[in-house]
């Protein structure tokens, strides 16, 4: 195995946040909250871990400063892709349960 799992991205909610942002889009925090069905405090904790690692950028854009927007940084994009590659390697090495 060459790729390594990233302990920051690995928790399910963080992995899903990165998956939503990987297309290079900027998403409103409330849309991510709705998609993940998390409480504001739980989402805040997950986003903070990604921001602290330098994987996600958090901004307030436009006139309404209550709206928070998230985007994946270059470092976050690289870490996410490496993490997904590690997951694919794990799955590729696993025996097929249907055989």
N, C-alpha and C positions, 0 to 999 in steps of 0.2 A: 504494500500500500504506500503510495507516495503522498497523497493529499492528507491533510489532518483536519479533524473536526475542530471548529472554533468554539471554545466554551462560552463566549459571549453570545454568539448567534444561535447556539444549539437549543436553548429552551424554546419550546414550541411557539409561544406567542412572538418571541423575537424573530424566529425564523419566518413566521408568517408576515410580520411587518416588513422584513427585508424583501420577501417575495413580492409583496405589493409594490414596493418602491424600486425594484430592480429594472423596470422598464425605463428608468430615467425620469419618471414623472414626479411631480411634486403633489403630494396628497394632503388634504386637510386632516388634521388630527381627529376631528369628529367623525369623518368618514371611516377612518381606520378603526376607531372605537366601535362604530356600528357594525363593521364587518367582523371584528373579533368578538363582539359581545362582551366587552370587559368594562368593569367599573372605571371611572376616571382615575382613581388612585392606583388601581392595578396597571392600567395603561401607562400612566405617568412613570411608574417604577420601571416598566419594560423599556420605554423610550429613553429614560434617563441612562440606563445601562448602555444602550446603543450610542447615545450622544457622548457619554463619558469615554467610550472606546474610540470615538472619532469616526464611527460608521454612519451616523445619521446627523444631518444638519436640521436644526429646528429654527424656524423664522416666523416672524409676524409680518405679513405683507399687507399692503393696502391701508385703507382708512380704518377698518375695524381691527383694532389691536387685540381683540379677544380671540380672533381666529389664528390658530397656529398651524403652520404648514411644515411638513417633513419631506426630506429628500435624502437619498443615499449618497454619501460622499464617494470619491474615487476609492479611498481606502475601504469603505464599506462594500462597494461593488466587488472589489478584489477579494475581500474576506468572504463575502457571500458566495461568489463563484467557486472559490476554493473549498468552502464547506460543502456545497452541493456536489462537487467532484468527489469529495471524500465519502459522502453518502452513497453516491453512485457506485463507487468502488466496493463499498461494503455490500451493497445489494447484488452487484455483479458476481461477487465471490460466494454468495449464499446459494445453497442447493435449491433447486426448483421443487417446491412442495407438491406440485402436481405430477411429478414423475416418480 
